[in-house]
Amino acid sequence: MDWNDYDAALFDLDGVITPTAEVHMRAWAQMFGDFLRERGIAEPYTDDDYYTYVDGKPRYEGVRSFLASRGIELPAGDPTDAPSSVTVAGLGNRKNADFEQILQTDGVVPYPGSVQLVDALVERGTKMAVVSSSRNAPAVLRAAGMIDFFPVIVDGKVAAERGLAGKPQPDTFLDAAEQLGVSKDRAVVFEDALSGVAAGRAGDFGLVIGVDRGAGPDKLLASGADVVVSDLDELLP
C-alpha cells in the first residue's frame, strides 16, 4: 500500500495493537463457562462462539448475542448490576471483572509488528486513533506503554456517553476520523474482528485492513476487508 494515499490510521485495540484479545477470550470463556455449568447446560462455550457472537461487539451486546444463540433469555438488567446478578448486564460485568483480574495478573505486551508500524506512522506524520468496543482501552494502552501515541480514543465508555452505535455500525470509526479532522476516504481502518471489519466497510473508509489473529482470512474478506494481513509489519511504509 502507498501510505501517501492516507492521512489517518484508525486502530482497533484488542488483537490489533495488543494481544488483549487473548485476555478477553479467556475472560469470556471463564464467565460463560461458569454460567452454563450453573444452569446445567451441557453444550460448552467455544472459541468459535467468541468469533461468531462476541468478538468486537460492545460487552452487553456480546452477552445478548451468545445467549440468543443458545436460546437463553435473561432480563437486560442495569449497568450497575453486581457481577453475581443473573442479567445481561450482570454477566457482562462479571466478564469485565474476570478481564481486569487476568490483566492485573498477567499484564500485556503489544505486538512487536504493531509497535513498528505505529513508530513508522509517527515519523511520517500520520494521524492515529484507537477505536475499541472495550471500556478498558485507556487502561490497556497505559499497561502496554502506548497511550501517548493516540490523542483520540473512542472506546465503549465514550461511545455510550455520546450515544454512538457500536460495531458493526460505523459510528465510532466515523467519530474518530472526525475528531482527527480527516475525511473517511483518507482513513485506514485496522480490525481483527468480523464486526469491526463490517463497521469499516459500512463506513466506506478509504481502506479496511483485516488482521487475522484467528478469525480466518476468508471470513475477514467476506465481512468487508480489502486486504488481510497476519501482522502489521507487513504494512510498513
Legacy VTK file of the C-alpha trace (Angstrom):
# vtk DataFile Version 3.0
C-alpha trace
ASCII
DATASET POLYDATA
POINTS 237 float
0.000 0.000 0.000
1.039 3.595 -0.567
0.730 5.499 2.702
0.733 8.775 0.749
-2.888 7.962 -0.149
-3.965 8.159 3.500
-3.795 10.692 6.323
-5.083 8.664 9.299
-4.956 5.196 10.789
-7.865 4.038 12.951
-6.832 1.024 15.010
-8.966 -1.421 16.896
-7.084 -2.263 20.086
-7.624 -5.841 21.192
-5.994 -8.186 18.705
-4.579 -5.358 16.584
-2.284 -3.304 18.843
-2.201 -5.579 21.872
-2.880 -9.303 22.340
-5.578 -8.468 24.857
-7.995 -10.332 22.604
-6.478 -13.411 24.238
-7.252 -11.962 27.668
-10.793 -11.124 26.553
-11.211 -14.634 25.144
-10.111 -16.141 28.458
-12.433 -13.848 30.417
-15.427 -14.597 28.176
-14.713 -18.338 28.323
-14.428 -18.222 32.111
-17.648 -16.254 32.533
-19.793 -18.163 30.029
-18.320 -21.494 31.117
-19.292 -20.824 34.724
-22.731 -19.556 33.689
-23.539 -22.600 31.537
-22.390 -25.000 34.251
-24.515 -23.165 36.826
-27.557 -23.710 34.588
-26.688 -27.342 33.892
-26.241 -26.747 30.152
-24.009 -29.404 28.607
-23.197 -27.644 25.316
-19.930 -25.794 26.033
-18.868 -22.288 25.092
-16.152 -22.442 22.411
-13.634 -20.178 20.665
-15.875 -20.309 17.588
-18.654 -18.806 19.715
-16.298 -15.959 20.610
-15.516 -15.106 16.978
-19.131 -15.538 15.828
-21.136 -13.881 18.608
-18.858 -11.814 20.834
-15.677 -10.541 19.174
-15.623 -6.789 18.555
-19.094 -6.075 19.909
-19.963 -3.923 22.934
-19.884 -6.106 26.028
-23.614 -6.360 26.722
-24.385 -6.910 23.048
-21.880 -9.770 23.057
-23.703 -11.301 26.020
-27.075 -10.959 24.268
-25.753 -12.387 21.006
-24.298 -15.509 22.613
-27.318 -16.123 24.840
-29.607 -15.847 21.818
-27.514 -18.491 20.032
-28.360 -20.871 22.888
-31.996 -19.827 23.099
-31.492 -18.260 26.530
-33.389 -15.127 27.540
-32.406 -13.046 30.564
-33.548 -9.661 31.857
-31.450 -6.795 30.488
-30.665 -5.532 33.958
-28.745 -2.340 34.557
-25.060 -1.379 34.128
-24.872 -1.052 37.922
-25.836 -4.732 38.389
-23.449 -6.764 40.524
-21.363 -9.393 38.690
-23.382 -12.021 40.554
-26.659 -10.810 39.007
-28.238 -13.197 36.504
-28.954 -10.491 33.935
-27.351 -9.452 30.673
-25.640 -6.558 32.450
-24.644 -8.751 35.385
-22.969 -11.300 33.114
-21.213 -8.510 31.209
-19.953 -7.056 34.473
-18.798 -10.497 35.618
-16.814 -10.838 32.394
-15.234 -7.415 32.955
-14.212 -8.353 36.491
-12.596 -11.533 35.150
-10.803 -9.475 32.476
-9.416 -6.962 34.969
-8.167 -9.769 37.204
-6.377 -11.518 34.334
-4.905 -8.216 33.041
-3.619 -7.317 36.505
-2.097 -10.764 36.979
-0.548 -11.265 33.548
-0.100 -7.723 32.157
0.036 -7.039 28.416
2.814 -6.577 25.845
1.927 -5.014 22.456
2.552 -6.914 19.239
6.092 -6.045 18.025
4.898 -5.622 14.438
2.200 -3.200 15.564
4.743 -1.148 17.522
6.947 -0.967 14.415
4.080 0.289 12.260
2.935 2.845 14.849
6.508 4.155 15.163
6.781 4.447 11.378
3.458 6.281 11.097
4.504 8.712 13.835
7.611 9.540 11.786
5.618 10.227 8.631
3.017 12.300 10.495
0.013 10.043 10.051
-2.774 10.861 12.495
-3.825 7.924 14.683
-6.736 6.905 16.870
-7.840 3.821 18.765
-11.441 2.711 18.234
-12.405 -0.058 20.620
-15.639 -1.517 21.961
-13.860 -2.157 25.259
-14.298 0.263 28.150
-10.812 -0.766 29.275
-8.946 0.719 26.307
-7.093 3.512 28.167
-6.010 1.114 30.924
-4.761 -1.417 28.380
-2.856 1.250 26.418
-1.235 2.501 29.618
-0.259 -1.042 30.600
1.268 -1.501 27.141
3.111 1.860 27.297
1.395 3.144 24.137
-1.248 5.612 25.265
0.801 8.670 24.212
0.625 7.615 20.541
-3.143 8.021 20.360
-4.556 11.500 21.047
-8.014 10.211 20.148
-9.507 7.144 21.873
-13.114 6.202 21.130
-13.860 3.303 23.451
-17.018 1.752 24.854
-17.326 4.407 27.542
-17.005 7.284 25.077
-19.472 5.615 22.712
-22.048 5.286 25.497
-21.587 8.894 26.585
-22.026 10.165 23.017
-24.803 7.780 22.060
-22.725 6.178 19.301
-23.831 2.793 17.992
-21.233 0.058 18.440
-19.676 -2.147 15.802
-20.760 -3.452 13.268
-22.177 0.067 12.844
-19.511 2.535 11.648
-20.344 5.348 14.089
-17.324 5.013 16.392
-14.849 4.951 13.492
-16.554 7.928 11.859
-16.392 9.831 15.146
-12.659 9.127 15.472
-11.976 10.322 11.931
-13.970 13.486 12.597
-12.016 14.168 15.792
-8.761 13.762 13.855
-10.023 16.143 11.165
-9.631 13.566 8.388
-12.176 12.557 5.748
-13.182 8.891 5.791
-11.804 8.276 2.298
-8.344 9.259 3.590
-8.503 6.964 6.636
-7.439 3.326 7.057
-9.316 1.006 9.420
-7.422 -1.841 11.119
-9.583 -4.634 12.558
-9.266 -8.265 13.607
-12.957 -8.763 14.422
-15.603 -9.579 11.829
-17.946 -6.989 13.317
-15.183 -4.368 13.212
-14.325 -5.114 9.592
-18.031 -4.841 8.771
-18.080 -1.456 10.524
-15.159 -0.241 8.421
-16.890 -1.350 5.243
-20.223 0.191 6.295
-18.421 3.496 6.896
-16.966 3.469 3.374
-13.448 4.216 4.583
-10.523 4.525 2.213
-9.114 1.116 3.130
-10.203 -1.637 5.506
-7.427 -3.961 6.636
-8.305 -7.228 8.310
-5.724 -8.521 10.783
-6.015 -12.290 11.018
-5.499 -13.272 14.642
-7.759 -16.303 14.375
-10.972 -15.255 12.655
-9.636 -16.500 9.296
-8.831 -14.557 6.098
-11.892 -15.823 4.213
-14.287 -14.586 6.905
-12.489 -11.235 7.178
-12.666 -10.716 3.419
-16.322 -11.780 3.339
-17.077 -9.258 6.099
-15.618 -6.422 4.048
-11.835 -6.305 4.399
-9.954 -5.002 1.352
-6.718 -6.638 2.484
-5.895 -9.272 5.098
-2.519 -9.490 6.858
-1.270 -11.708 9.642
0.836 -8.954 11.249
1.068 -5.176 10.863
4.753 -5.224 9.999
3.632 -6.334 6.518
2.347 -2.775 6.036
5.480 -0.824 6.976
5.967 2.152 4.631
LINES 1 238
237 0 1 2 3 4 5 6 7 8 9 10 11 12 13 14 15 16 17 18 19 20 21 22 23 24 25 26 27 28 29 30 31 32 33 34 35 36 37 38 39 40 41 42 43 44 45 46 47 48 49 50 51 52 53 54 55 56 57 58 59 60 61 62 63 64 65 66 67 68 69 70 71 72 73 74 75 76 77 78 79 80 81 82 83 84 85 86 87 88 89 90 91 92 93 94 95 96 97 98 99 100 101 102 103 104 105 106 107 108 109 110 111 112 113 114 115 116 117 118 119 120 121 122 123 124 125 126 127 128 129 130 131 132 133 134 135 136 137 138 139 140 141 142 143 144 145 146 147 148 149 150 151 152 153 154 155 156 157 158 159 160 161 162 163 164 165 166 167 168 169 170 171 172 173 174 175 176 177 178 179 180 181 182 183 184 185 186 187 188 189 190 191 192 193 194 195 196 197 198 199 200 201 202 203 204 205 206 207 208 209 210 211 212 213 214 215 216 217 218 219 220 221 222 223 224 225 226 227 228 229 230 231 232 233 234 235 236
